[in-house]
Amino acid sequence: MFYYLFDYINKAFDPPGFEVFRFLSFRSMISAITALLLSFFIGPKVIKYLRNRKIGEQIRIEGPESHQSKEGTPTMGGIIILFSVVLPTLLWSDIESIYIILVLAGTIILGAIGFLDDYLKDIKHYSKGLVARYKLMGQIIVGLIVGSVIYFSPEFAQFNTQTTLPFFKNLNFDFSYLYIPAVIFIITATSNAVNLTDGLDGLAMGTIIFVMLALAVMSYVSGNVIYADYLNIMYLPGSGELTVFIAALIGAGLGFLWYNFYPAQIFMGDTGSLALGGAFGIVAILIKKELLIPILGGVFFVETVSVIIQRLYFKYTKKKYGEGKRVFKMAPIHHHFELLGWAEPKIVIRFYIVTIILVIISLASFKIR
């Protein structure tokens, strides 16, 4: 909204200094600061409200014993993240941009699905929350909307079904008629992957911040004709506007991490994790970096794979030997390290380090080709 206000003031009165609001880099910085201040402002209020209403985390009995002390910690903190991302994006971005519309709509819808799941679990005390197939249906709908708009919209006509092949020069991969199913799979996978990773204080939030920093750089250069030409990557007019959204997410994430790092005062719940995972997938899709997701989001990828391996191996050994066996002490894999005796902050910091390394590799893919 301020984007249009300051643009009008600029054109009508041409006051000195106001041209700075035209710059994407400046608006992104302001967006991040706004989101950070908002999360600092509403964070304590939301925590206090949830505590007073006794809306807290229900710890699984089969989980690590050290987690039992977290019983009752306020959850549904994703409300803080969503509010602190959406408002600055509306204020400082071009809200007519198809990129902003898609990423905001997808993030809000997935956040609403997560909120419903948290509401049923933590307020209505339904042990399983939202039925899995309904949650999956919501993720599929978001993927269908995003995939269909990109596939049929003339704004994406030049590269609609294509994606960049990392580490290869002048070579793209075309999903062709499988594009929409691929988008549905990616958004479903990333939203669930971040949800699985959200098991230790600060783990999912800190990791997504590093991932989004890389995506901010990628979005900015993809939407800049000079940088895109220099790096020999797809030039996607308008995609740079995503940087404002990503900056807001980073600012909101840093503010939330203030309260979420060990020992956590609040958990994001599915409200936050589904929304953040969906935002990750949607941004990667919009800037044509889908095939970088397993590298850039390597921690999320490994967390998900560890759960799949654990379940498949347990079913296989139970069928073959009559007794199920496990590859890991517990899945997702962060719990495996907990049961090996690693302190929770040590696991989180080491996962951060791994993510930073993967971010560097992902950014290096722009030049190592």
C-alpha positions as a Markdown table, in Angstrom:
| # | Residue | x | y | z |
|---|---|---|---|---|
| 1 | Met | 0.0 | 0.0 | 0.0 |
| 2 | Phe | 2.8 | 2.4 | 0.9 |
| 3 | Tyr | 4.4 | 1.4 | -2.4 |
| 4 | Tyr | 1.5 | 3.1 | -4.3 |
| 5 | Leu | 1.3 | 6.0 | -1.9 |
| 6 | Phe | 4.9 | 7.0 | -2.2 |
| 7 | Asp | 4.8 | 6.3 | -6.0 |
| 8 | Tyr | 1.9 | 8.8 | -6.2 |
| 9 | Ile | 3.7 | 11.4 | -4.1 |
| 10 | Asn | 6.8 | 10.9 | -6.3 |
| 11 | Lys | 5.0 | 11.5 | -9.5 |
| 12 | Ala | 2.7 | 14.3 | -8.3 |
| 13 | Phe | 5.2 | 16.4 | -6.2 |
| 14 | Asp | 8.6 | 14.9 | -6.9 |
| 15 | Pro | 9.9 | 15.7 | -3.4 |
| 16 | Pro | 13.6 | 15.2 | -2.8 |
| 17 | Gly | 14.6 | 11.8 | -1.3 |
| 18 | Phe | 11.3 | 10.1 | -2.0 |
| 19 | Glu | 12.7 | 8.3 | -5.1 |
| 20 | Val | 14.4 | 5.9 | -2.7 |
| 21 | Phe | 11.0 | 4.2 | -2.2 |
| 22 | Arg | 11.2 | 3.1 | -5.9 |
| 23 | Phe | 14.2 | 0.9 | -5.2 |
| 24 | Leu | 13.5 | -2.8 | -4.6 |
| 25 | Ser | 16.5 | -3.1 | -2.3 |
| 26 | Phe | 15.2 | -0.3 | 0.0 |
| 27 | Arg | 11.7 | -1.6 | 0.1 |
| 28 | Ser | 13.0 | -5.1 | 1.0 |
| 29 | Met | 15.1 | -3.7 | 3.9 |
| 30 | Ile | 12.1 | -1.7 | 5.2 |
| 31 | Ser | 9.9 | -4.8 | 4.9 |
| 32 | Ala | 12.4 | -6.8 | 6.9 |
| 33 | Ile | 12.6 | -4.1 | 9.6 |
| 34 | Thr | 8.8 | -3.7 | 9.8 |
| 35 | Ala | 8.3 | -7.5 | 10.1 |
| 36 | Leu | 11.0 | -7.7 | 12.8 |
| 37 | Leu | 9.4 | -4.9 | 14.9 |
| 38 | Leu | 5.9 | -6.3 | 14.4 |
| 39 | Ser | 7.1 | -9.7 | 15.7 |
| 40 | Phe | 8.8 | -8.1 | 18.7 |
| 41 | Phe | 5.6 | -6.1 | 19.4 |
| 42 | Ile | 3.0 | -8.8 | 19.1 |
| 43 | Gly | 5.2 | -11.8 | 20.2 |
| 44 | Pro | 4.9 | -11.2 | 24.0 |
| 45 | Lys | 1.2 | -10.4 | 23.7 |
| 46 | Val | 0.4 | -13.6 | 21.8 |
| 47 | Ile | 2.6 | -15.7 | 24.3 |
| 48 | Lys | 0.7 | -14.1 | 27.3 |
| 49 | Tyr | -2.7 | -14.7 | 25.7 |
| 50 | Leu | -1.9 | -18.4 | 24.9 |
| 51 | Arg | -0.5 | -18.9 | 28.4 |
| 52 | Asn | -3.6 | -17.4 | 30.0 |
| 53 | Arg | -5.8 | -19.6 | 27.9 |
| 54 | Lys | -3.6 | -22.6 | 28.6 |
| 55 | Ile | -3.2 | -23.3 | 24.9 |
| 56 | Gly | 0.0 | -25.3 | 25.1 |
| 57 | Glu | 1.9 | -28.1 | 23.3 |
| 58 | Gln | 0.8 | -31.7 | 24.0 |
| 59 | Ile | 4.0 | -33.8 | 24.1 |
| 60 | Arg | 3.8 | -37.3 | 22.7 |
| 61 | Ile | 4.6 | -40.0 | 25.3 |
| 62 | Glu | 6.6 | -41.9 | 22.7 |
| 63 | Gly | 8.9 | -38.9 | 22.1 |
| 64 | Pro | 12.3 | -38.2 | 23.8 |
| 65 | Glu | 12.0 | -38.1 | 27.6 |
| 66 | Ser | 13.7 | -34.7 | 27.7 |
| 67 | His | 10.7 | -33.2 | 25.8 |
| 68 | Gln | 8.3 | -33.9 | 28.6 |
| 69 | Ser | 9.4 | -30.7 | 30.3 |
| 70 | Lys | 8.1 | -28.8 | 27.3 |
| 71 | Glu | 4.5 | -29.9 | 28.0 |
| 72 | Gly | 2.2 | -26.9 | 28.1 |
| 73 | Thr | 4.6 | -24.5 | 26.2 |
| 74 | Pro | 2.4 | -22.1 | 24.2 |
| 75 | Thr | 1.9 | -23.2 | 20.6 |
| 76 | Met | 0.2 | -21.8 | 17.5 |
| 77 | Gly | 3.0 | -19.2 | 17.4 |
| 78 | Gly | 2.8 | -19.3 | 13.6 |
| 79 | Ile | 0.2 | -16.6 | 14.1 |
| 80 | Ile | 3.0 | -14.2 | 15.0 |
| 81 | Ile | 5.0 | -15.2 | 11.8 |
| 82 | Leu | 2.0 | -14.9 | 9.5 |
| 83 | Phe | 0.9 | -11.5 | 10.7 |
| 84 | Ser | 4.4 | -10.2 | 10.7 |
| 85 | Val | 5.0 | -11.4 | 7.1 |
| 86 | Val | 1.6 | -10.5 | 5.5 |
| 87 | Leu | 1.3 | -6.9 | 6.7 |
| 88 | Pro | 4.8 | -5.7 | 5.7 |
| 89 | Thr | 4.4 | -7.4 | 2.3 |
| 90 | Leu | 1.1 | -5.6 | 1.7 |
| 91 | Leu | 2.6 | -2.3 | 2.8 |
| 92 | Trp | 5.9 | -2.4 | 0.9 |
| 93 | Ser | 5.4 | -4.6 | -2.2 |
| 94 | Asp | 3.6 | -4.2 | -5.5 |
| 95 | Ile | 0.5 | -6.1 | -4.5 |
| 96 | Glu | -0.7 | -6.3 | -8.1 |
| 97 | Ser | 2.4 | -8.5 | -8.9 |
| 98 | Ile | 1.3 | -12.0 | -9.8 |
| 99 | Tyr | 4.4 | -13.3 | -7.9 |
| 100 | Ile | 3.3 | -11.5 | -4.7 |
| 101 | Ile | -0.3 | -12.7 | -5.2 |
| 102 | Leu | 0.6 | -16.3 | -5.6 |
| 103 | Val | 3.1 | -16.5 | -2.7 |
| 104 | Leu | 0.9 | -14.6 | -0.3 |
| 105 | Ala | -2.2 | -16.6 | -1.2 |
| 106 | Gly | -0.4 | -19.9 | -0.9 |
| 107 | Thr | 1.3 | -19.0 | 2.4 |
| 108 | Ile | -2.0 | -17.8 | 4.0 |
| 109 | Ile | -4.0 | -20.8 | 2.9 |
| 110 | Leu | -1.4 | -23.2 | 4.2 |
| 111 | Gly | -1.1 | -21.2 | 7.4 |
| 112 | Ala | -4.9 | -21.5 | 7.7 |
| 113 | Ile | -4.8 | -25.2 | 7.3 |
| 114 | Gly | -2.1 | -25.4 | 9.9 |
| 115 | Phe | -4.1 | -23.2 | 12.2 |
| 116 | Leu | -7.1 | -25.5 | 11.9 |
| 117 | Asp | -4.9 | -28.5 | 12.7 |
| 118 | Asp | -3.5 | -26.7 | 15.8 |
| 119 | Tyr | -6.9 | -25.5 | 16.9 |
| 120 | Leu | -8.3 | -29.1 | 16.8 |
| 121 | Lys | -5.3 | -30.5 | 18.6 |
| 122 | Asp | -4.6 | -27.9 | 21.2 |
| 123 | Ile | -8.0 | -26.2 | 21.9 |
| 124 | Lys | -10.5 | -28.9 | 21.0 |
| 125 | His | -8.1 | -31.6 | 22.2 |
| 126 | Tyr | -8.6 | -33.9 | 19.2 |
| 127 | Ser | -5.5 | -36.1 | 19.5 |
| 128 | Lys | -4.8 | -36.3 | 15.8 |
| 129 | Gly | -5.9 | -32.8 | 14.9 |
| 130 | Leu | -7.0 | -32.3 | 11.3 |
| 131 | Val | -7.5 | -35.5 | 9.5 |
| 132 | Ala | -4.5 | -36.2 | 7.3 |
| 133 | Arg | -6.4 | -36.5 | 4.1 |
| 134 | Tyr | -8.0 | -33.1 | 4.6 |
| 135 | Lys | -4.6 | -31.5 | 5.3 |
| 136 | Leu | -3.2 | -33.2 | 2.1 |
| 137 | Met | -6.3 | -32.0 | 0.1 |
| 138 | Gly | -5.5 | -28.4 | 1.2 |
| 139 | Gln | -1.9 | -28.7 | 0.1 |
| 140 | Ile | -2.9 | -30.2 | -3.2 |
| 141 | Ile | -5.4 | -27.3 | -3.8 |
| 142 | Val | -2.6 | -24.8 | -3.2 |
| 143 | Gly | -0.3 | -26.6 | -5.6 |
| 144 | Leu | -3.1 | -26.8 | -8.2 |
| 145 | Ile | -3.7 | -23.1 | -8.0 |
| 146 | Val | 0.0 | -22.1 | -8.2 |
| 147 | Gly | 0.7 | -24.7 | -11.0 |
| 148 | Ser | -2.3 | -23.7 | -13.1 |
| 149 | Val | -1.7 | -20.0 | -12.9 |
| 150 | Ile | 2.0 | -20.5 | -14.0 |
| 151 | Tyr | 1.0 | -23.0 | -16.7 |
| 152 | Phe | -1.8 | -20.9 | -18.3 |
| 153 | Ser | -0.9 | -17.3 | -17.5 |
| 154 | Pro | 0.7 | -15.3 | -20.3 |
| 155 | Glu | 3.0 | -13.7 | -17.8 |
| 156 | Phe | 4.9 | -17.0 | -17.5 |
| 157 | Ala | 4.5 | -18.1 | -21.1 |
| 158 | Gln | 8.2 | -17.9 | -22.0 |
| 159 | Phe | 9.3 | -20.4 | -19.3 |
| 160 | Asn | 6.1 | -21.7 | -17.8 |
| 161 | Thr | 6.9 | -25.4 | -17.6 |
| 162 | Gln | 10.7 | -25.1 | -17.6 |
| 163 | Thr | 13.2 | -25.0 | -14.7 |
| 164 | Thr | 16.9 | -24.4 | -14.3 |
| 165 | Leu | 19.2 | -27.3 | -14.2 |
| 166 | Pro | 21.8 | -26.6 | -11.4 |
| 167 | Phe | 25.4 | -26.6 | -12.4 |
| 168 | Phe | 24.6 | -26.7 | -16.1 |
| 169 | Lys | 25.0 | -23.7 | -18.5 |
| 170 | Asn | 22.3 | -22.9 | -21.0 |
| 171 | Leu | 20.4 | -26.0 | -20.1 |
| 172 | Asn | 16.8 | -26.1 | -18.7 |
| 173 | Phe | 14.5 | -29.0 | -17.9 |
| 174 | Asp | 11.0 | -29.0 | -19.3 |
| 175 | Phe | 8.3 | -30.7 | -17.1 |
| 176 | Ser | 5.9 | -30.3 | -20.0 |
| 177 | Tyr | 2.5 | -31.8 | -19.3 |
| 178 | Leu | 3.7 | -33.0 | -15.9 |
| 179 | Tyr | 4.3 | -29.5 | -14.7 |
| 180 | Ile | 1.1 | -29.0 | -12.6 |
| 181 | Pro | 1.5 | -32.4 | -10.9 |
| 182 | Ala | 5.2 | -31.5 | -10.2 |
| 183 | Val | 4.2 | -28.2 | -8.6 |
| 184 | Ile | 1.6 | -30.0 | -6.4 |
| 185 | Phe | 4.2 | -32.5 | -5.3 |
| 186 | Ile | 6.8 | -29.9 | -4.5 |
| 187 | Ile | 4.5 | -27.7 | -2.4 |
| 188 | Thr | 3.1 | -30.7 | -0.6 |
| 189 | Ala | 6.6 | -32.0 | 0.0 |
| 190 | Thr | 8.2 | -28.8 | 1.2 |
| 191 | Ser | 5.3 | -27.9 | 3.6 |
| 192 | Asn | 5.4 | -31.3 | 5.1 |
| 193 | Ala | 9.2 | -31.4 | 5.3 |
| 194 | Val | 9.4 | -28.2 | 7.3 |
| 195 | Asn | 6.6 | -29.5 | 9.5 |
| 196 | Leu | 8.6 | -32.7 | 10.2 |
| 197 | Thr | 11.7 | -30.6 | 11.0 |
| 198 | Asp | 9.9 | -28.5 | 13.6 |
| 199 | Gly | 10.7 | -30.7 | 16.5 |
| 200 | Leu | 13.5 | -28.9 | 18.3 |
| 201 | Asp | 13.6 | -25.3 | 19.7 |
| 202 | Gly | 14.6 | -23.0 | 16.9 |
| 203 | Leu | 15.4 | -25.7 | 14.4 |
| 204 | Ala | 12.9 | -25.1 | 11.6 |
| 205 | Met | 12.8 | -21.3 | 12.0 |
| 206 | Gly | 16.5 | -20.8 | 12.0 |
| 207 | Thr | 17.0 | -23.2 | 9.0 |
| 208 | Ile | 14.3 | -21.5 | 6.9 |
| 209 | Ile | 15.8 | -18.1 | 7.6 |
| 210 | Phe | 19.1 | -19.3 | 6.0 |
| 211 | Val | 17.3 | -20.9 | 3.1 |
| 212 | Met | 15.2 | -17.7 | 2.5 |
| 213 | Leu | 18.4 | -15.5 | 2.5 |
| 214 | Ala | 19.6 | -17.6 | -0.5 |
| 215 | Leu | 16.2 | -17.3 | -2.2 |
| 216 | Ala | 16.2 | -13.6 | -1.7 |
| 217 | Val | 19.5 | -13.3 | -3.6 |
| 218 | Met | 18.1 | -15.6 | -6.3 |
| 219 | Ser | 14.9 | -13.7 | -6.7 |
| 220 | Tyr | 16.6 | -10.4 | -6.9 |
| 221 | Val | 19.1 | -11.4 | -9.6 |
| 222 | Ser | 16.4 | -13.4 | -11.6 |
| 223 | Gly | 14.3 | -10.2 | -11.8 |
| 224 | Asn | 17.2 | -7.9 | -12.8 |
| 225 | Val | 17.9 | -8.1 | -16.5 |
| 226 | Ile | 21.6 | -7.0 | -16.0 |
| 227 | Tyr | 22.4 | -9.6 | -13.3 |
| 228 | Ala | 20.4 | -12.3 | -15.1 |
| 229 | Asp | 22.3 | -11.7 | -18.3 |
| 230 | Tyr | 25.7 | -11.6 | -16.5 |
| 231 | Leu | 25.0 | -14.9 | -14.6 |
| 232 | Asn | 23.4 | -16.4 | -17.8 |
| 233 | Ile | 20.2 | -17.4 | -16.0 |
| 234 | Met | 16.5 | -17.1 | -16.8 |
| 235 | Tyr | 15.4 | -13.5 | -16.7 |
| 236 | Leu | 12.0 | -13.4 | -15.0 |
| 237 | Pro | 10.5 | -9.9 | -15.2 |
| 238 | Gly | 8.8 | -9.0 | -11.9 |
| 239 | Ser | 10.2 | -11.9 | -9.9 |
| 240 | Gly | 12.4 | -9.5 | -8.0 |
| 241 | Glu | 9.3 | -8.3 | -6.1 |
| 242 | Leu | 9.4 | -11.6 | -4.2 |
| 243 | Thr | 12.4 | -10.2 | -2.4 |
| 244 | Val | 10.1 | -7.9 | -0.4 |
| 245 | Phe | 8.1 | -10.9 | 0.7 |
| 246 | Ile | 11.2 | -12.9 | 1.5 |
| 247 | Ala | 12.7 | -10.0 | 3.5 |
| 248 | Ala | 9.5 | -9.8 | 5.5 |
| 249 | Leu | 9.7 | -13.5 | 6.2 |
| 250 | Ile | 13.3 | -13.2 | 7.3 |
| 251 | Gly | 12.5 | -10.3 | 9.6 |
| 252 | Ala | 9.5 | -12.1 | 11.1 |
| 253 | Gly | 11.5 | -15.2 | 11.5 |
| 254 | Leu | 14.3 | -13.4 | 13.4 |
| 255 | Gly | 11.7 | -11.9 | 15.7 |
| 256 | Phe | 10.0 | -15.2 | 16.3 |
| 257 | Leu | 13.4 | -16.9 | 16.9 |
| 258 | Trp | 14.0 | -14.5 | 19.7 |
| 259 | Tyr | 11.2 | -16.4 | 21.6 |
| 260 | Asn | 11.6 | -19.8 | 20.0 |
| 261 | Phe | 15.2 | -20.6 | 20.5 |
| 262 | Tyr | 16.2 | -22.9 | 23.4 |
| 263 | Pro | 14.5 | -22.9 | 25.8 |
| 264 | Ala | 11.5 | -22.0 | 23.7 |
| 265 | Gln | 8.8 | -19.7 | 25.1 |
| 266 | Ile | 6.5 | -20.5 | 22.2 |
| 267 | Phe | 6.3 | -23.1 | 19.4 |
| 268 | Met | 5.2 | -22.2 | 15.9 |
| 269 | Gly | 2.9 | -25.2 | 15.5 |
| 270 | Asp | 1.5 | -26.4 | 12.2 |
| 271 | Thr | 0.3 | -22.8 | 11.7 |
| 272 | Gly | 3.8 | -21.7 | 11.1 |
| 273 | Ser | 5.5 | -24.8 | 9.8 |
| 274 | Leu | 3.1 | -25.6 | 6.9 |
| 275 | Ala | 3.0 | -21.9 | 5.9 |
| 276 | Leu | 6.9 | -21.6 | 5.9 |
| 277 | Gly | 7.4 | -24.8 | 4.1 |
| 278 | Gly | 4.8 | -23.8 | 1.5 |
| 279 | Ala | 6.4 | -20.4 | 1.1 |
| 280 | Phe | 9.8 | -22.1 | 0.5 |
| 281 | Gly | 8.3 | -24.3 | -2.2 |
| 282 | Ile | 6.3 | -21.6 | -3.9 |
| 283 | Val | 9.2 | -19.1 | -4.1 |
| 284 | Ala | 11.5 | -21.8 | -5.5 |
| 285 | Ile | 8.9 | -22.7 | -8.1 |
| 286 | Leu | 8.2 | -19.1 | -9.1 |
| 287 | Ile | 11.9 | -18.3 | -9.7 |
| 288 | Lys | 12.5 | -21.7 | -11.5 |
| 289 | Lys | 14.8 | -23.2 | -9.0 |
| 290 | Glu | 12.7 | -26.3 | -8.2 |
| 291 | Leu | 15.7 | -28.7 | -8.7 |
| 292 | Leu | 17.8 | -26.8 | -6.2 |
| 293 | Ile | 15.3 | -27.7 | -3.4 |
| 294 | Pro | 17.0 | -30.9 | -2.3 |
| 295 | Ile | 20.3 | -29.1 | -2.0 |
| 296 | Leu | 19.1 | -25.7 | -0.6 |
| 297 | Gly | 16.6 | -27.4 | 1.7 |
| 298 | Gly | 18.9 | -30.4 | 2.4 |
| 299 | Val | 18.1 | -30.5 | 6.1 |
| 300 | Phe | 14.4 | -30.6 | 5.4 |
| 301 | Phe | 15.0 | -33.3 | 2.7 |
| 302 | Val | 17.1 | -35.5 | 5.0 |
| 303 | Glu | 14.5 | -35.1 | 7.8 |
| 304 | Thr | 11.8 | -36.3 | 5.5 |
| 305 | Val | 13.8 | -39.2 | 4.0 |
| 306 | Ser | 14.7 | -40.4 | 7.5 |
| 307 | Val | 11.0 | -40.8 | 8.3 |
| 308 | Ile | 10.3 | -42.6 | 5.0 |
| 309 | Ile | 13.2 | -45.0 | 5.6 |
| 310 | Gln | 12.2 | -45.6 | 9.2 |
| 311 | Arg | 8.6 | -46.5 | 8.3 |
| 312 | Leu | 9.5 | -48.6 | 5.2 |
| 313 | Tyr | 12.2 | -50.6 | 7.0 |
| 314 | Phe | 9.9 | -51.2 | 10.1 |
| 315 | Lys | 7.1 | -52.5 | 7.8 |
| 316 | Tyr | 9.5 | -54.6 | 5.8 |
| 317 | Thr | 11.2 | -56.3 | 8.9 |
| 318 | Lys | 7.8 | -56.8 | 10.6 |
| 319 | Lys | 6.5 | -58.6 | 7.5 |
| 320 | Lys | 9.6 | -60.7 | 7.1 |
| 321 | Tyr | 10.6 | -61.4 | 10.6 |
| 322 | Gly | 7.4 | -60.8 | 12.6 |
| 323 | Glu | 9.0 | -58.0 | 14.5 |
| 324 | Gly | 9.6 | -54.5 | 13.2 |
| 325 | Lys | 13.1 | -53.1 | 13.4 |
| 326 | Arg | 14.4 | -49.5 | 13.0 |
| 327 | Val | 17.3 | -47.9 | 11.2 |
| 328 | Phe | 17.3 | -44.8 | 13.5 |
| 329 | Lys | 16.7 | -44.7 | 17.2 |
| 330 | Met | 13.8 | -42.3 | 16.4 |
| 331 | Ala | 12.7 | -40.4 | 13.3 |
| 332 | Pro | 12.8 | -37.6 | 12.2 |
| 333 | Ile | 16.6 | -37.8 | 12.4 |
| 334 | His | 17.0 | -34.9 | 14.9 |
| 335 | His | 15.5 | -37.2 | 17.5 |
| 336 | His | 18.0 | -39.9 | 16.6 |
| 337 | Phe | 20.8 | -37.5 | 17.6 |
| 338 | Glu | 19.0 | -36.5 | 20.8 |
| 339 | Leu | 18.8 | -40.2 | 21.8 |
| 340 | Leu | 22.5 | -40.5 | 21.0 |
| 341 | Gly | 23.1 | -38.0 | 23.8 |
| 342 | Trp | 23.6 | -34.8 | 21.9 |
| 343 | Ala | 22.3 | -31.6 | 23.6 |
| 344 | Glu | 19.4 | -30.0 | 21.8 |
| 345 | Pro | 21.2 | -26.6 | 21.2 |
| 346 | Lys | 24.2 | -28.6 | 19.7 |
| 347 | Ile | 21.9 | -30.4 | 17.2 |
| 348 | Val | 20.3 | -27.2 | 16.2 |
| 349 | Ile | 23.5 | -25.3 | 15.7 |
| 350 | Arg | 25.1 | -28.1 | 13.7 |
| 351 | Phe | 22.0 | -28.3 | 11.5 |
| 352 | Tyr | 22.4 | -24.5 | 11.0 |
| 353 | Ile | 26.0 | -25.0 | 9.9 |
| 354 | Val | 25.0 | -27.7 | 7.5 |
| 355 | Thr | 22.3 | -25.4 | 6.1 |
| 356 | Ile | 24.8 | -22.6 | 5.6 |
| 357 | Ile | 27.1 | -24.9 | 3.7 |
| 358 | Leu | 24.2 | -26.0 | 1.5 |
| 359 | Val | 23.2 | -22.4 | 0.9 |
| 360 | Ile | 26.8 | -21.6 | -0.2 |
| 361 | Ile | 26.7 | -24.6 | -2.6 |
| 362 | Ser | 23.3 | -23.5 | -4.0 |
| 363 | Leu | 24.5 | -19.9 | -4.6 |
| 364 | Ala | 27.7 | -21.3 | -6.1 |
| 365 | Ser | 25.6 | -23.2 | -8.7 |
| 366 | Phe | 25.1 | -19.8 | -10.4 |
| 367 | Lys | 28.8 | -19.6 | -11.3 |
| 368 | Ile | 30.0 | -23.3 | -11.3 |
| 369 | Arg | 28.5 | -24.4 | -14.5 |
